[in-house]
């Protein structure tokens, strides 16, 4: 009688075949039909095998050497094999368990070692410039924070961002994705843009200088920006839309300029608090929304700015300790 190969060897033969070709293996087909779980197990083995192939291609390493190294690690571990009720499939169970453990060990020991994270923040009254591992440059405005995750193996770039920053993203085939506190996602491949997304602000605003960016949020229709365009996301209305305006005005903070286009006193005070690390209190909140300014301010100190505002509107200020109190004249 013809001796049958262990089913584990048929599985290996199957995995070594081109995954797109048709497999003519009668014994393997019979094994798959014998138990629904067998077919499901084979699918899992296939995914693990394909993942190993992908990593091999990306890193151009010796696959055989890698599997040998993983196998040597397994020998130092206590591998418990689940006993199967049907003794005819004991060999299959051992082969399946080995393949599963190989896959898990490969993922946990190989993938995790290639992730790197960089986090940085600026306090009120300070700014900073940083260069990320992929070569991207970011100018951080006051009160901003960034956490950058870079996977050297998969070449993915993922960022959590809060505050305001000017991004010069290094070009790559893999996207650079920024997540803001309000759930907005900014996806770019290589571009220059300004992003303002302070948690306390009502709107998140993106101003594109060069390249292209895609803005998206769950449940909201996405927008794609071209150079010179501005978009904002309103947190209260959950609306993402294009805005009128000059992109260069939204970059003024990098030259210590405050461009005011019908800007309320309340918003001006909020900007000053961040820029100069001060606490400004409006004695009458009504004037905060009633008084608006249009123009450009470029002053050295917060007192210079306040003196200029007093000349433009009917307000006055006094300093009490660490607070600046503003009231109407």
Secondary structure, 3 states (H helix, E strand, C coil): CCCCCCHHHHHHHHHHCCCCCCCCCHHHHHHHHHCHHHHHHHHHHHHHHHHHHHHHHHHCCCHHHHHHHHHHHHHCCCCCCCCCCCHHHHHHHHHHHHHHHHHHHHHHHHHHHHEEEEEEECCCCCCEEEECCCCCEEEECCCCEEEEEEECCCCEEEEEEEEEEEEECCCCCCCEEEEECCCCEEEECCCEEEEEECCCCCEEEEEEEECEEEEEECCEEEEEEECCCEEEEECCCCEEEEECCCHHHHHHHHHCCEEEEEEEHHHHHHHHHHHHCCEEEECCHHHHHHCEEEEEECCCCHHHHHHHHHHHCCEEEEEECCEEEEEEC
